[in-house]
Amino acid sequence: MEEIIKKNEKVLVIFGELMDETQSIYKKIKYRYQGDIEFVNYTIRENKEMFYRYYISSVPLFRLYIEGELKYEKKGKEGLEEIQKILLSME
């Protein structure tokens, strides 16, 4: 994950599975910012050690990195909606 964050100006990292409500918001963000943001999704089934390493205790968890720095972190559907607002304000 560190390599991806270092190589890209903007990275949206998602820890956990996306449910129906968050899936639709995620698809809109991904479509709108394709090519501008690197999208990474880690599931606990496939990346259990990463969840322990980054102390992820609740999912979904959304992290927005800009120029290598964590700028925003929030859990749940509201977190993804907030990220969408932040991205729109940066345009």
Backbone torsions as a table, in degrees:
resi	resn	phi	psi	omega
1	MET	NA	-38.0	-178.9
2	GLU	-59.8	-39.8	178.8
3	GLU	-61.8	-42.9	-179.9
4	ILE	-63.1	-43.2	-179.5
5	ILE	-64.7	-39.3	-179.6
6	LYS	-69.8	-35.3	-174.6
7	LYS	-81.0	-18.3	-173.7
8	ASN	-121.6	143.3	-179.9
9	GLU	-65.7	-42.9	-179.3
10	LYS	-128.8	131.9	-179.7
11	VAL	-136.5	130.0	173.5
12	LEU	-108.2	115.7	-179.2
13	VAL	-106.8	130.8	178.8
14	ILE	-118.5	124.8	174.6
15	PHE	-105.1	118.1	177.9
16	GLY	111.7	173.1	179.5
17	GLU	-81.3	145.6	175.7
18	LEU	-95.6	129.3	176.5
19	MET	-87.4	178.6	-174.6
20	ASP	-53.8	-48.3	-176.6
21	GLU	-65.0	-46.0	-179.9
22	THR	-72.7	-29.2	179.0
23	GLN	-61.1	-42.2	-179.0
24	SER	-68.6	-39.4	177.3
25	ILE	-65.1	-44.2	179.7
26	TYR	-59.4	-43.7	179.9
27	LYS	-61.4	-40.2	178.6
28	LYS	-64.3	-45.2	179.7
29	ILE	-63.5	-46.4	-177.7
30	LYS	-62.3	-41.3	179.0
31	TYR	-64.6	-46.1	-175.8
32	ARG	-67.7	-37.6	-172.9
33	TYR	-109.6	16.4	178.2
34	GLN	-58.3	127.3	-177.3
35	GLY	94.7	-23.7	178.3
36	ASP	-98.1	-27.4	-176.8
37	ILE	-128.6	138.4	172.5
38	GLU	-88.8	127.9	-178.7
39	PHE	-106.8	129.0	-179.4
40	VAL	-132.6	132.0	179.9
41	ASN	-127.7	123.1	178.5
42	TYR	-113.1	127.3	175.2
43	THR	-102.6	150.5	-177.8
44	ILE	-66.3	-32.6	178.9
45	ARG	-61.5	-38.1	-176.1
46	GLU	-95.4	-17.1	-172.5
47	ASN	-138.9	44.7	-175.5
48	LYS	-54.8	-41.8	-178.3
49	GLU	-63.6	-32.9	178.4
50	MET	-68.0	-36.6	178.4
51	PHE	-63.4	-38.1	177.2
52	TYR	-71.1	-42.4	-178.0
53	ARG	-61.5	-39.2	-177.6
54	TYR	-100.3	13.0	176.6
55	TYR	53.9	45.3	178.8
56	ILE	-84.9	114.0	-177.2
57	SER	-113.3	-13.8	-178.2
58	SER	-139.9	137.4	-178.3
59	VAL	-131.9	156.5	-1.4
60	PRO	-75.3	148.7	176.6
61	LEU	-122.0	132.6	-178.0
62	PHE	-116.0	131.7	176.9
63	ARG	-128.0	129.7	177.1
64	LEU	-110.9	119.3	177.9
65	TYR	-107.4	133.9	176.2
66	ILE	-128.2	124.2	-177.5
67	GLU	51.2	43.3	174.8
68	GLY	83.0	-4.1	-178.2
69	GLU	-111.1	141.0	175.7
70	LEU	-71.2	117.1	-178.0
71	LYS	-104.5	-23.2	-175.7
72	TYR	-156.7	138.9	176.2
73	GLU	-145.8	129.6	178.7
74	LYS	-158.2	152.7	-179.3
75	LYS	-100.7	155.7	172.0
76	GLY	77.7	-179.5	-178.3
77	LYS	-57.5	-39.9	-178.9
78	GLU	-60.4	-32.7	178.7
79	GLY	-62.3	-43.5	179.6
80	LEU	-69.4	-36.4	176.0
81	GLU	-64.1	-39.4	178.1
82	GLU	-65.4	-41.4	177.9
83	ILE	-61.6	-40.1	177.8
84	GLN	-59.8	-42.5	178.6
85	LYS	-65.4	-41.6	179.4
86	ILE	-62.5	-44.9	179.8
87	LEU	-62.8	-41.4	178.4
88	LEU	-62.9	-38.4	-179.7
89	SER	-68.5	-20.6	-179.2
90	MET	-85.9	-8.3	-177.6
91	GLU	-73.3	NA	NA
